[in-house]
Amino acid sequence: MDKRHFLLALAAAIALPALPALAAEPRPFPPNAKRGKMAFGYAPDIAVDGKPRQLSPAARIFSDENLTVVPSALADATFIVNYTEDLNGNINLVWILTPEEARLPAANKR
């Protein structure tokens, strides 16, 4: 085993035990994030707490596993989310919450 492979194996041995601890950390939501029940239609149409809204053209949606999701994959689904708005009032960032995150108070209500 050459030095490069040894260092890679050593780095993996050190980092792997830390992965569950990293996954357990709560996601940092911005202080201006709002909480709501979001129903996805055909992009950019959505509803937040029953009121029609729209996603911004550059909207990013993060799943409960913190992976990005395209809006078309969520058509006809409803989730409890944290979200932020752009200057035009469109939704630009969405985080689909895990059940544990949904039980915590919203960032702007802590």
N, C-alpha and C positions, 0 to 999 in steps of 0.2 A: 504494500500500500504506500503510495507516495505521499508526500507532505500535504498536498492539496486535498486529497481524499480524507486523510486523517483529520485535517482541520474542519472539513465539512461534516464529518461524522461527529466530531467533538461538539460543534455548534448545534447540531441536531439533538444530541444527547442533553445538552444544556437547555435548549429552547422547548423541547417537547413537553416536559413536565409543567412548564409555565402556561401552556395553551389553555387548559381548563380554567385557570385563574383569570386569564384575559377574557375568556368568553363570559365569565360570570359578572364582569364589571358592567354596571348600567351604562347605557348609551348616553352621551351628553347631548341633550336637546338645547337649542338656543332659548334664552330667557323669554323671547317674544313668541315662542311656539304656542299655538292654541290646540285644544283637544276637541275632538268631535267624532261623530259617527259618519263615515264617508262611504257613500254608495257610488261605485264606478259604473258609468255607462259607456258609450262609445266616445273615445277621446276626441276632444278635450272636455266633454260633458261629464260632470259629476254632481253629486248632491251632498251637502254637508248639513247634518241635522235636519234633513228634509228640504232644505232650500237649494235651488239650482245654483251651481257655481261652475267655473271653468278652470282647468289646469292652464298654467302659462305655457307658451311654446317650448320653454327650456325646463319644464318641470322634471324633477327627479323624485322617484318613489323608491323607498327602501323597505324591503320585506322585514318580517319579524326576525330574520336571521341576518339582517343588515346587508343584504345583497340588493343591487338595483333591479327593478322590475319595470318592464314596459307596460304602459297603461292598457294596451289591448289584451294583455294576459289577465287583467283583473275585471274584464267586462262582466257585469251582472253580479259582482261580489260586493259585500259590505264589511267594513272593518272599523274598529276603534283606532283612531290615528292621532298623532300630533302633526301639525302642519304649520307652515308659515305662508305669508302672502307677499307678493311683490308690490311695487308702488301703484300698480293699476288695480289691485284688489284680487288678482288671480292667484291661485294656489301654485307656489313654486317648489316647495319641498314638502314631502310627505313621508312620515315614518309609520309603518304598520306596527302596532304595539303587540308585544307578547302579553299573555294574561297577567304576568307579574307587573309589567310596566303600566298596564291599564289600571291596576289597583292603586298605583301611586297617584298623588295629586298632580295636576298639570303644572308645568314649570312656572307659568305665570300666576299660579294660585298657591305656591309653596310659601 
